């Protein structure tokens, strides 16, 4: 989990953000930005760049290397700081709270504005950039793609999906997005993987999930990363979250992704509730029903 940078906002000065933004701009061209280019990218004098680099290095917002040349790159804390400042300046966020969840590709915090919200930082590409760069189609056509770009594109893709799906589909309400960060409504309930359903609830919850996937498909999206770890279960229903890998239904592999989503979620229910979920429940048949807009519940 990347360190919480909320407390640093009060310590940093406007010129510190000029430097961070300058490094961000330079990283469009190279992972490490040469020291000599920072005055041009940041709009600061060379002397001011030296001073601001020292302040940002001390706070672990940037990293330095001197192997072939003196170069600088943003740490994820530096990127978090830029996104958080933008969201605060837009009055999207008023207070910063406790962590809500940590995953391999995101960190989520509780934040507050007019009510409790959730702030999600995308982490795609930071520790395993080459692997992510191969797998994600929104990076495949770029010769130089930094982890900043990968994380930002993931956030943009998820935010676009949420804006399209909400409120017709049970997804978190999107509030705002900047760089790799999304602010959304805080979800109620418990993660499906941590939930023990009563026998009489099992097929009903599974049908709710399949119904939401069917309606999302009708609107034009396949989740493409469905599992028991991205469904929340509450007394009033379910919420499906984590949509950065979503693909449109006209994607060449949409049917394959839809079947995989159904196999993942039905397989989970079958493993956890083997006496209740019938073996004859076919995910291929479910996918065909959804694809043809004929899904009308579990048979």
Buried (B, 14 or more C-beta within 10 A) or exposed (E): EBBBBBEBEEEBEEBBBBBBBBBBBBBEEEBBBBBEBBBEBBBBEEEBBEBBBEBBBEBBBBBEEEEEEBBBBBBBBBBBBBBBBBBBEEEBBEEBBEEBBEEEBBBBBBBEBEEEBBBBBBBBBBEBBEEBBEEBEBBEEEEEBBBBBBBBBBBBBBBBBBEBBBEEBBBBBBBBBBBBBBBBBBBEBEBBEEBEBEEEBBBEBBEBBBBBBBBBBBBBBBBBBBBBBBBBBEEEEBBBBBBBBBBEBEBEEBBBBBBBBBBBBBBBBBEBBEEBBEEEBBBEEBBBBBBEEEBEEBE
